[in-house]
Amino acid sequence: MTNNLNVAEWIIVGILSFTLFVFLILGIILLVKLIKLTKQAKTVVETGQSIADKADDIADNIKDMTSIGGLARGYFSEYIGRKFFKKKKRRRDNDD
């Protein structure tokens, strides 16, 4: 009777060890894929950051070349001031 119990125990131990081995292999594969994915994500973020920096430089160059940037900034600050902060429209006194 103890002999049959030992066989059942060995079968259970064998099944469990095989299952743990499979999960160990799958875990290692998943970890390697995750490391590769984080490296790719890092390069994507760096590329996006360089593109954003270049776009910012281009916008600064265009703003410096045109005088519309200052006019637009003044208009929007005046518009936002009136709408959100309830400031009254400035009067310009003309001495004619």
Secondary structure, 3 states (H helix, E strand, C coil): CHHHHHHHHHHHHHHHHHHHHHHHHHHHHHHHHHHHHHHHHHHHHHHHHHHHHHHHHHHHHHHHHCCHHHHHHHHHHHHHHHHHCCCCCCCCCCCC
